[in-house]
Amino acid sequence: MFWPNLCYTPPMDAEVYPGAHPARYFHTLDDGRVQCDLCPRFCILRDGQRGLCFVRAAENGAMVLTTYGRSSGFCIDPVEKKPLDHFLPGTPILSFGTAGCNLTCKFCQNWDISKSRQFDRLQDQATPEMIAEAARITECKSVAFTYNDPVIFLEYAVDVAEACHAKGIKTVAVTAGYITEEPRAEFFQHMDAANVDLKGFTEKFYNELCTSSLASVLETLKYLKHETDVWFEITTLLIPGQNDSEAELHAECAWIAENLGNDVPLHFSAFHPDWKMRDIEATPADTLRGARAIAHEYGLRYVYVGNVHDADSSSTYCHQCGEVLIGRDWYQLSTWNLTETGACTSCGTQCAGIFDGPPGTWGRQRKPLRLRAKA
């Protein structure tokens, strides 16, 4: 679907972007304008104009990425915050984002970054090698591209991922999955894990609140499951009166079970009033638990609630014997009943996920980090 009133930015007098990086996935039209082919918006731009994402721009008949090497900040988080509950549990992950987004979600909870139109927010400058080295020094097992959607800074994310892999550090994408086929293949080729925001389960929700399309996201999910080895989990932020009806939840869980299987973890997270939806109440706990129960009806094995304290609904259970495999409250781990390879210590049934020995002990710490170039 195409929203022409959203895909154009005001002329900027052929503005030049100093330090911009050559971008991929575009083509030049007969009239000299440039069409971005990275995501299904297909923004058409004249020189000096930026796409809706605000970071990909037309310059001299080509496309450039204006935020390469520039970040809105670095922080060491628990990997569970992404959220990823079955990927190296308990370990620290170096997280960063840039600015802009290719969706316009009215409920965005990182709006100060993803909706930013001021590049002066991008205080931290870091090469891919600096980021990989920072992760190594701080003993982070992985690096997350997060806070805003990394597909819009694909070239930077891919280069960072290559630098990280050279040092044995894994990479994680936190994304809405709104990307076209060719760049999707390149992007996820460099990712070890992902959390995909499945924001709702109707085209109406995606069209009216995100100005995007559900179908494109479902294609990304099927691609991840059937054509890659990327470990991925799904998050749905439940917004009262918008995407939390029983009918919609039944449809979502049925689709996941049929198309992705029952081992993909699903997180139902609580909405808190933010950005342009401050007039809607926070998600009741009963709504989250009800959604989890519906998911279990369809045989989904790993279903969690998020943004609330609920140890019972945040823990991982063996689908064979019911043993608590990973006790979890918010981002803090407690019980651990898995072998080093991720099997239940009671019955030997394998738990789906990426496990590497005993759990980490990072807990719920969050530590901001400033990267400095060597003198």
NORLIN-V537966 format. One record per residue. N is the residue number from 0. RES is the residue in one small letter. SS is DSSP state (alpha for helix, beta for strand, coil for the rest). PSI is psi as a letter, one per 40 degrees, with the letter a starting at -180 (999 if undefined). D_LAST is the distance of its C-alpha to the last C-alpha in whole Angstrom. Layout:
{{N;RES;SS;PSI;D_LAST} {N;RES;SS;PSI;D_LAST}}
//
This chain:
{{0;m;coil;i;49} {1;f;coil;h;48} {2;w;coil;g;47} {3;p;coil;d;47} {4;n;coil;e;47} {5;l;coil;e;44} {6;c;coil;e;42} {7;y;coil;i;42} {8;t;coil;i;39} {9;p;coil;i;41} {10;p;coil;i;40} {11;m;coil;f;37} {12;d;coil;f;38} {13;a;coil;f;36} {14;e;coil;h;33} {15;v;coil;h;30} {16;y;coil;g;27} {17;p;coil;h;23} {18;g;coil;e;21} {19;a;coil;i;24} {20;h;beta;h;24} {21;p;beta;h;27} {22;a;coil;i;30} {23;r;coil;i;32} {24;y;coil;g;36} {25;f;beta;i;38} {26;h;beta;i;40} {27;t;beta;h;42} {28;l;coil;i;45} {29;d;coil;d;48} {30;d;coil;e;47} {31;g;coil;e;44} {32;r;coil;i;42} {33;v;beta;h;40} {34;q;beta;h;41} {35;c;beta;h;38} {36;d;coil;e;39} {37;l;coil;d;37} {38;c;coil;i;39} {39;p;coil;e;43} {40;r;coil;d;42} {41;f;coil;f;42} {42;c;coil;h;41} {43;i;beta;h;42} {44;l;beta;i;40} {45;r;coil;i;40} {46;d;coil;h;37} {47;g;coil;e;35} {48;q;coil;i;36} {49;r;beta;i;35} {50;g;coil;i;36} {51;l;coil;d;37} {52;c;coil;d;34} {53;f;coil;e;33} {54;v;coil;e;29} {55;r;beta;h;31} {56;a;beta;i;32} {57;a;beta;h;34} {58;e;beta;h;33} {59;n;coil;f;35} {60;g;coil;e;37} {61;a;beta;i;35} {62;m;beta;h;33} {63;v;beta;i;29} {64;l;beta;h;27} {65;t;coil;e;25} {66;t;coil;e;23} {67;y;coil;h;21} {68;g;coil;e;18} {69;r;beta;h;19} {70;s;beta;i;20} {71;s;coil;e;22} {72;g;beta;i;21} {73;f;beta;i;20} {74;c;beta;i;22} {75;i;beta;h;24} {76;d;beta;i;27} {77;p;beta;i;30} {78;v;alpha;d;31} {79;e;alpha;e;35} {80;k;alpha;e;34} {81;k;alpha;d;33} {82;p;coil;h;36} {83;l;coil;h;36} {84;d;coil;e;39} {85;h;coil;f;39} {86;f;beta;h;36} {87;l;coil;f;34} {88;p;coil;i;36} {89;g;coil;e;34} {90;t;coil;i;30} {91;p;beta;i;27} {92;i;beta;h;26} {93;l;beta;h;23} {94;s;beta;i;24} {95;f;beta;i;23} {96;g;beta;a;25} {97;t;coil;b;24} {98;a;coil;i;27} {99;g;coil;i;31} {100;c;coil;i;34} {101;n;coil;e;36} {102;l;coil;i;39} {103;t;coil;f;40} {104;c;coil;h;41} {105;k;coil;e;43} {106;f;coil;e;42} {107;c;coil;h;38} {108;q;coil;e;37} {109;n;coil;f;33} {110;w;alpha;d;35} {111;d;alpha;d;32} {112;i;alpha;d;29} {113;s;alpha;d;32} {114;k;coil;e;34} {115;s;coil;h;31} {116;r;coil;e;31} {117;q;coil;h;28} {118;f;alpha;e;25} {119;d;alpha;e;24} {120;r;alpha;d;24} {121;l;coil;g;21} {122;q;coil;d;18} {123;d;beta;h;16} {124;q;beta;h;14} {125;a;coil;h;14} {126;t;coil;i;14} {127;p;alpha;d;17} {128;e;alpha;d;15} {129;m;alpha;d;13} {130;i;alpha;d;16} {131;a;alpha;d;18} {132;e;alpha;d;15} {133;a;alpha;d;15} {134;a;alpha;d;19} {135;r;alpha;d;19} {136;i;alpha;d;17} {137;t;coil;e;19} {138;e;coil;f;22} {139;c;coil;h;24} {140;k;coil;e;26} {141;s;beta;i;26} {142;v;beta;h;24} {143;a;beta;h;26} {144;f;beta;h;27} {145;t;coil;a;28} {146;y;coil;d;29} {147;n;coil;i;30} {148;d;coil;h;32} {149;p;alpha;e;29} {150;v;alpha;d;32} {151;i;alpha;e;31} {152;f;alpha;f;27} {153;l;alpha;d;29} {154;e;alpha;d;26} {155;y;alpha;d;23} {156;a;alpha;d;25} {157;v;alpha;d;26} {158;d;alpha;d;23} {159;v;alpha;d;21} {160;a;alpha;d;24} {161;e;alpha;d;24} {162;a;alpha;d;20} {163;c;alpha;d;22} {164;h;alpha;d;25} {165;a;alpha;d;23} {166;k;coil;e;22} {167;g;coil;f;25} {168;i;coil;h;25} {169;k;beta;i;27} {170;t;beta;i;27} {171;v;beta;h;30} {172;a;beta;h;31} {173;v;beta;h;33} {174;t;beta;i;35} {175;a;coil;e;38} {176;g;coil;e;39} {177;y;coil;g;40} {178;i;coil;i;39} {179;t;coil;i;41} {180;e;alpha;d;42} {181;e;alpha;d;39} {182;p;alpha;d;36} {183;r;alpha;d;37} {184;a;alpha;d;38} {185;e;alpha;d;34} {186;f;alpha;d;32} {187;f;alpha;e;34} {188;q;alpha;d;34} {189;h;coil;e;30} {190;m;coil;i;31} {191;d;coil;d;32} {192;a;beta;i;34} {193;a;beta;i;35} {194;n;beta;h;36} {195;v;beta;h;39} {196;d;beta;h;40} {197;l;coil;g;44} {198;k;coil;d;44} {199;g;coil;a;48} {200;f;coil;f;51} {201;t;coil;i;53} {202;e;alpha;d;52} {203;k;alpha;d;53} {204;f;alpha;d;50} {205;y;alpha;d;48} {206;n;alpha;d;49} {207;e;alpha;d;50} {208;l;alpha;e;47} {209;c;alpha;e;44} {210;t;coil;f;45} {211;s;coil;a;45} {212;s;coil;i;47} {213;l;alpha;d;48} {214;a;alpha;d;49} {215;s;alpha;d;45} {216;v;alpha;d;44} {217;l;alpha;d;47} {218;e;alpha;d;46} {219;t;alpha;d;42} {220;l;alpha;d;44} {221;k;alpha;d;46} {222;y;alpha;d;44} {223;l;alpha;d;41} {224;k;alpha;d;44} {225;h;alpha;e;46} {226;e;alpha;e;44} {227;t;coil;i;41} {228;d;coil;e;40} {229;v;coil;h;37} {230;w;beta;h;38} {231;f;beta;i;39} {232;e;beta;i;40} {233;i;beta;h;42} {234;t;beta;h;42} {235;t;beta;h;44} {236;l;beta;h;44} {237;l;beta;h;48} {238;i;coil;h;48} {239;p;coil;h;52} {240;g;coil;e;54} {241;q;coil;d;52} {242;n;coil;f;51} {243;d;coil;e;53} {244;s;coil;i;56} {245;e;alpha;d;58} {246;a;alpha;d;59} {247;e;alpha;d;55} {248;l;alpha;d;54} {249;h;alpha;d;57} {250;a;alpha;d;56} {251;e;alpha;d;52} {252;c;alpha;d;53} {253;a;alpha;d;56} {254;w;alpha;d;53} {255;i;alpha;d;51} {256;a;alpha;d;53} {257;e;alpha;d;55} {258;n;alpha;d;52} {259;l;alpha;e;49} {260;g;coil;a;51} {261;n;coil;e;51} {262;d;coil;e;48} {263;v;coil;h;45} {264;p;coil;i;44} {265;l;beta;h;45} {266;h;beta;h;44} {267;f;beta;h;46} {268;s;beta;i;44} {269;a;beta;h;45} {270;f;coil;i;44} {271;h;coil;h;43} {272;p;coil;h;44} {273;d;beta;i;41} {274;w;coil;b;40} {275;k;coil;e;44} {276;m;beta;f;46} {277;r;coil;e;46} {278;d;coil;e;50} {279;i;coil;h;50} {280;e;coil;i;50} {281;a;coil;i;48} {282;t;coil;h;49} {283;p;coil;i;52} {284;a;alpha;d;51} {285;d;alpha;d;55} {286;t;alpha;d;53} {287;l;alpha;d;51} {288;r;alpha;d;53} {289;g;alpha;d;55} {290;a;alpha;d;53} {291;r;alpha;d;52} {292;a;alpha;d;56} {293;i;alpha;d;56} {294;a;alpha;d;54} {295;h;alpha;d;55} {296;e;alpha;d;58} {297;y;coil;e;57} {298;g;coil;e;56} {299;l;coil;h;52} {300;r;coil;d;51} {301;y;coil;g;48} {302;v;beta;h;48} {303;y;beta;i;46} {304;v;beta;i;46} {305;g;beta;i;42} {306;n;coil;e;41} {307;v;coil;i;44} {308;h;coil;h;45} {309;d;coil;g;47} {310;a;alpha;d;47} {311;d;alpha;d;50} {312;s;alpha;e;49} {313;s;alpha;e;45} {314;s;coil;i;46} {315;t;beta;h;46} {316;y;beta;i;50} {317;c;coil;h;51} {318;h;coil;e;53} {319;q;coil;d;56} {320;c;coil;e;57} {321;g;coil;e;55} {322;e;coil;i;53} {323;v;beta;h;50} {324;l;beta;d;47} {325;i;beta;h;44} {326;g;beta;h;45} {327;r;beta;h;42} {328;d;beta;h;42} {329;w;coil;b;40} {330;y;coil;e;37} {331;q;beta;h;38} {332;l;beta;i;39} {333;s;beta;c;42} {334;t;beta;i;45} {335;w;beta;h;44} {336;n;coil;f;47} {337;l;beta;i;45} {338;t;coil;i;45} {339;e;coil;d;41} {340;t;coil;e;42} {341;g;coil;f;43} {342;a;beta;i;47} {343;c;beta;h;49} {344;t;coil;e;50} {345;s;coil;d;54} {346;c;coil;e;55} {347;g;coil;e;52} {348;t;coil;h;52} {349;q;beta;h;49} {350;c;coil;h;46} {351;a;coil;h;45} {352;g;coil;a;41} {353;i;beta;h;38} {354;f;coil;i;38} {355;d;coil;g;36} {356;g;coil;a;37} {357;p;coil;i;38} {358;p;coil;i;36} {359;g;coil;i;33} {360;t;coil;f;33} {361;w;coil;d;31} {362;g;coil;a;34} {363;r;coil;e;33} {364;q;coil;i;30} {365;r;coil;h;27} {366;k;beta;h;24} {367;p;beta;i;22} {368;l;beta;h;18} {369;r;coil;h;15} {370;l;coil;h;12} {371;r;coil;h;9} {372;a;coil;i;6} {373;k;coil;i;4} {374;a;coil;999;0}}
//
